[in-house]
Amino acid sequence: MRNHQGPQTLAIHAGESPDPGTGASSPPLHMSSTFCVDAPAGFSAHDLGSESPFLYARWSNPTVDMFERKIAALDGADACLATASGMAAASAIFFTFLSAGDHVVVSDVSYAGVAELARETLPRLGIQVSLVDLSDPQNLANALRPNTKLVHAETPVNPITRLTDLSAIAALTHQAGALLSCDCTFASPMGQRATALGVDLVMHSATKYIGGHGDALGGTISGRAALIKQLRVEAGIHHGGILSPFNAWLIARGAATLPLRMRAHQSGALEVARWLETHPAVTRVLYPGLPSHPQYDLAQRQMLNSSGMIAFQVGSAEQGRALAQTMIEKLDMVHYAVSLGHHRSLIFWMETAALLASSFRLEGAQAEGYRAFAGDGIFRLSVGLEDPPDIIADLGRALG
Ligand SMILES: *Cc1c(COP(=O)(O)O)cnc(C)c1O
């Protein structure tokens, strides 16, 4: 269902309708794993049609279906598959569209779990993996091969906020006959119109901005109906990493306010980022909404909302580590914790040498490319929905 209503309307109404049985205005939570059908039905995943009645919750469930329609509408896509987590969404893409002997290009910097999956599991299954800095489309042009089936990007990339020009890499990917997937978790569906820019598979960790309240794990993949059907059969029905109805219900409730929250995340982050830039202990601030971001022009062109994710440096790795300890002791309101996109502000120290050696395993020019953004380490700050002056006051307590 493509819909031309505005995002605030879609976030609230897409996928929903009053319950025909009760008139309930809010979407009911259907905790049912199986469904009584009124005609004998096939039991193979391949019997699944677009008009099939609900049969078994691994195929689909009314509450999960409501959530999937909402996210498809927000992503500007035909359809969506909801998964148990963001990682389940990433692995669904890799394990549905790649086979032994295929080649995949994966962003050389990515969410750490995706980075490790691409470096450890895919090669073990006979899939050729090229790790490429996709922020320069020429690097992708050089990496594509006749057997390239998939290009997996992430923009802004976790944790350094480096951007990738999605239209440019979509054109190259499609010329090569491959599919483009993009992890849009940092941007959320509000941050960029990934489907309109040519992305075939738009992936989110719904644990982050979409859910927005830090209380449920989930993931989503949006795209054309035929691609999502393929994902539902393989990754959903056969691999089984589907979203539970309870989490779909919780995350859908969060998603209803996503457009409003993203505006507040953006304006709060801009205020905090500007303050960080003036702080004497801070040596570098990376935020796509600031003119000092190395790809500010691309951010202005591609992003509709610069989100709430900031990375900042404070000098050497030792200084960063010491400040992380001070934060754990002194922060009063901002939580020193991983994850992001919640209503609560979260901060975490990420040391470059450790990340390059563990998750990313980059050397030479690619390691330098990472250091060009991260230096010896960054604090990844997810600016929450508290009053910006309170976030600034709390960070100021730790930064001195
Ligand atoms: C958190 C995150 C993931 C993984 O999502 P989970 O829901 O934790 O499995 C993937 N990509 C990005 C960019 C993330 O921030």
The ligand as a Gaussian input file, in Angstrom:
#p B3LYP/6-31G(d) Opt

LIG

0 1
 C       21.638000      -1.675000      17.068000
 C       21.956000      -1.737000      15.645000
 C       21.798000      -2.922000      14.923000
 C       21.386000      -4.209000      15.581000
 O       20.100000      -4.119000      16.076000
 P       19.561000      -5.061000      17.288000
 O       18.138000      -4.679000      17.355000
 O       20.365000      -4.695000      18.501000
 O       19.816000      -6.468000      16.869000
 C       22.073000      -2.905000      13.574000
 N       22.486000      -1.782000      12.966000
 C       22.658000      -0.630000      13.622000
 C       23.118000       0.582000      12.886000
 C       22.401000      -0.566000      14.985000
 O       22.598000       0.593000      15.631000

